[in-house]
Amino acid sequence: MKETLITALKTSGAELLNYFGEPVKTKQKESQSSVVTAADLRSDAMIVKLLTDKYPKHNIVSEEGGFIDRNSTYTWVIDPLDGTSNFASAIPWFGVLIALFENSVPIMGGAYLPVTDDLYFAEREKGAVKNGIPFSIDKSLKLKDSLVAFAVDFTEDEAELERSLLIYKNLVRSARNTRATNCLIDFLNVSESKFGACINLNTKIWDIAALGLIITEAGGIMKETDGNNIIYNFNDNVTEKVFPVMVGTESIIDEIEKKVLKIK
């Protein structure tokens, strides 16, 4: 299954490069912040076919195809093009994400950045690697000395928007500075200690499943912004649930909870 996951990442990533840099038409989905392109759909179809041919009884959750429930204990979770808005604007901040769950627990996760040919992989209780080389988070980082990614999408909910702006205000006062690609790269930068933390208020399961495993296996943590642990449930709501998340070292997440989110 590890070999299949990595093959799917690299095959679909190579296909995305065939589209990248060319004029790309986008179609709006849930909001003006959520768009899809032909590249998303092509990558999704390739990954789903590869996984279905290899494991026809496994479940699949993909951003573009929804939930294919075959009553298996194994579920593949796919983001065929994370960072679509960047991709459509010819900005090289995008990649492919695939996670494998056993029941409700992620046991493998991979992220592939086609432009730089960088592949991140983690297996439960076996650590994280980048291009085959093990790596871990620097646990000595402090919030005031760190870059932190903060991302939020369009909303018509004024209360939600005000809360987002307050979080950003507190973050500006607490971190060295803010940066954001609003895609997998923010999370991977945390896993390699380039960023001290990342807060993203609008993720779905396919955005975070693989990245959460990579980060935790590298020695960090991922939590919801209310302080609770992430809980995955494969039910009818699996494609709709929004996860407002934060990732970093345990000590930086503690600082964020106190200084930025003020939930402690």
HELIX and SHEET records of a PDB file:
HELIX    1   1 LYS A    2  TYR A   19  1                                  18    
HELIX    2   2 ALA A   38  LYS A   54  1                                  17    
HELIX    3   3 THR A   84  ALA A   88  1                                   5    
HELIX    4   4 LEU A  143  ASP A  145  5                                   3    
HELIX    5   5 GLU A  158  SER A  174  1                                  17    
HELIX    6   6 LEU A  184  SER A  191  1                                   8    
HELIX    7   7 ILE A  205  GLU A  217  1                                  13    
HELIX    8   8 GLU A  250  GLU A  255  1                                   6    
HELIX    9   9 ILE A  256  VAL A  260  3                                   5    
SHEET    1   A 2 LYS A  27  GLN A  28  0                                        
SHEET    2   A 2 VAL A  35  VAL A  36 -1                                        
SHEET    1   B 8 GLY A  66  ILE A  68  0                                        
SHEET    2   B 8 ASN A  59  SER A  62 -1                                        
SHEET    3   B 8 TYR A  74  ASP A  82  1                                        
SHEET    4   B 8 GLY A  95  GLU A 102 -1                                        
SHEET    5   B 8 VAL A 105  LEU A 113 -1                                        
SHEET    6   B 8 ASP A 118  GLU A 123 -1                                        
SHEET    7   B 8 ALA A 128  LYS A 130 -1                                        
SHEET    8   B 8 ILE A 133  PHE A 135 -1                                        
SHEET    1   C 5 ASN A 177  ARG A 179  0                                        
SHEET    2   C 5 LEU A 147  ALA A 151  1                                        
SHEET    3   C 5 ALA A 197  THR A 203  1                                        
SHEET    4   C 5 PHE A 243  GLY A 248 -1                                        
SHEET    5   C 5 ILE A 221  GLU A 224 -1                                        
END                                                                             
